[in-house]
């Protein structure tokens, strides 16, 4: 969340918690329809796949 706020990006706190849990458990990728994860991917090592 801190990295996102430093670059001026606001993201839903629950999305940040989900992404943080994924990173803490060794996930490499998040698959979602939620575009907030695009912002999170910019400041993390997570890869993102957006479902349409």
C-alpha positions as CSV (number, residue, x, y, z in Angstrom):
1,X,0.0,0.0,0.0
2,X,2.9,2.4,0.8
3,X,4.4,1.9,-2.6
4,X,1.1,2.6,-4.3
5,X,0.5,5.8,-2.2
6,X,4.0,7.0,-3.0
7,X,3.2,7.0,-6.7
8,X,-0.2,8.5,-6.2
9,X,-2.3,5.4,-6.9
10,X,-5.3,4.7,-4.6
11,X,-6.4,1.1,-4.6
12,X,-9.1,-0.8,-2.6
13,X,-7.5,-1.9,0.7
14,X,-9.0,-5.4,0.3
15,X,-7.2,-5.8,-3.1
16,X,-3.9,-4.8,-1.5
17,X,-4.5,-7.4,1.3
18,X,-5.3,-10.1,-1.3
19,X,-2.2,-9.3,-3.3
20,X,0.0,-9.1,-0.2
21,X,-1.3,-12.5,0.9
22,X,-0.5,-13.9,-2.6
23,X,3.1,-12.5,-2.5
24,X,3.6,-13.8,1.1
25,X,2.6,-17.3,-0.1
26,X,4.9,-17.3,-3.1
27,X,2.3,-16.6,-5.8
28,X,3.7,-15.4,-9.1
29,X,0.5,-14.4,-10.8
30,X,-3.0,-13.0,-10.1
31,X,-5.9,-13.7,-12.4
32,X,-8.8,-11.3,-12.0
33,X,-11.4,-9.1,-13.7
34,X,-10.5,-6.3,-11.2
35,X,-8.4,-3.6,-12.9
36,X,-7.0,-2.4,-9.5
37,X,-4.5,-5.3,-9.8
38,X,-2.9,-3.5,-12.8
39,X,-1.8,-0.7,-10.4
40,X,-0.6,-3.3,-7.8
41,X,1.4,-5.2,-10.4
42,X,3.4,-2.0,-11.2
43,X,4.8,-1.9,-7.7
44,X,5.2,-5.6,-7.0
45,X,6.7,-8.7,-8.6
46,X,3.3,-10.1,-9.3
47,X,2.3,-10.8,-12.9
48,X,-1.3,-10.1,-13.8
49,X,-3.8,-11.7,-16.2
50,X,-7.1,-9.8,-16.7
51,X,-10.1,-11.9,-17.5
52,X,-12.6,-10.4,-19.9
